[in-house]
Amino acid sequence: MSQSKLFDDLSLRVREMLAATPAKDVEKNLRTLLSGFFARLDLVSREEFDAQAKVLARTREKLTALEARVAEMEKQPGR
């Protein structure tokens, strides 16, 4: 879940909970508090995570191929 979607969902739930009360300041303060909390966390977006997972998969494939080449070279006579 993206950070902005999480904030939107949380904001909606807080608004629904506080709709019957005059506590709009509570919602504003809670949103500010949570925004600050999540900003301090070292979070990445799902898109960035997926992109890095693809890079890692390609790197693993290249490493496997290089390991196979080294193994073949070590089998050659005279080495």
RODRENPA-424290 format. One record per residue (C-alpha): residue in one letter; z, y, x. Coordinates in nm, 2 decimals, always signed. Layout:
<pts>
> aa	z	y	x
> A	Z	Y	X
...
</pts>
This chain:
<pts>
> aa	z	y	x
> M	+0.00	+0.00	+0.00
> S	-0.09	+0.33	+0.15
> Q	+0.18	+0.59	+0.22
> S	+0.04	+0.84	-0.03
> K	+0.01	+0.57	-0.30
> L	+0.37	+0.47	-0.23
> F	+0.48	+0.83	-0.27
> D	+0.28	+0.88	-0.59
> D	+0.42	+0.56	-0.74
> L	+0.78	+0.65	-0.64
> S	+0.73	+1.00	-0.77
> L	+0.61	+0.87	-1.10
> R	+0.91	+0.64	-1.14
> V	+1.15	+0.92	-1.05
> R	+0.98	+1.16	-1.30
> E	+1.00	+0.89	-1.57
> M	+1.37	+0.83	-1.49
> L	+1.45	+1.20	-1.49
> A	+1.23	+1.30	-1.79
> A	+1.53	+1.31	-2.03
> T	+1.74	+1.53	-1.79
> P	+1.70	+1.88	-1.66
> A	+1.72	+1.75	-1.30
> K	+1.38	+1.86	-1.17
> D	+1.55	+1.97	-0.85
> V	+1.68	+1.62	-0.79
> E	+1.32	+1.49	-0.81
> K	+1.20	+1.76	-0.56
> N	+1.49	+1.69	-0.32
> L	+1.44	+1.32	-0.34
> R	+1.07	+1.34	-0.28
> T	+1.14	+1.57	+0.02
> L	+1.40	+1.33	+0.15
> L	+1.18	+1.02	+0.12
> S	+0.88	+1.21	+0.27
> G	+1.09	+1.29	+0.58
> F	+1.22	+0.93	+0.60
> F	+0.87	+0.78	+0.58
> A	+0.74	+1.04	+0.83
> R	+0.99	+0.92	+1.09
> L	+0.88	+0.56	+1.05
> D	+0.59	+0.44	+1.27
> L	+0.36	+0.33	+0.99
> V	-0.01	+0.28	+0.99
> S	-0.26	+0.27	+0.70
> R	-0.40	-0.06	+0.58
> E	-0.74	+0.05	+0.69
> E	-0.62	+0.11	+1.05
> F	-0.44	-0.22	+1.05
> D	-0.75	-0.41	+0.93
> A	-0.96	-0.23	+1.19
> Q	-0.72	-0.33	+1.47
> A	-0.70	-0.68	+1.35
> K	-1.08	-0.71	+1.38
> V	-1.07	-0.56	+1.73
> L	-0.80	-0.82	+1.82
> A	-1.01	-1.11	+1.68
> R	-1.32	-1.00	+1.88
> T	-1.10	-0.97	+2.19
> R	-0.96	-1.32	+2.14
> E	-1.32	-1.46	+2.10
> K	-1.43	-1.29	+2.43
> L	-1.12	-1.42	+2.61
> T	-1.18	-1.78	+2.49
> A	-1.54	-1.75	+2.61
> L	-1.43	-1.62	+2.95
> E	-1.17	-1.89	+2.99
> A	-1.45	-2.15	+2.92
> R	-1.67	-1.99	+3.18
> V	-1.40	-1.99	+3.44
> A	-1.32	-2.35	+3.37
> E	-1.69	-2.44	+3.42
> M	-1.71	-2.25	+3.74
> E	-1.40	-2.42	+3.87
> K	-1.56	-2.76	+3.80
> Q	-1.86	-2.67	+4.02
> P	-1.86	-2.84	+4.37
> G	-1.79	-2.62	+4.66
> R	-1.54	-2.40	+4.48
</pts>
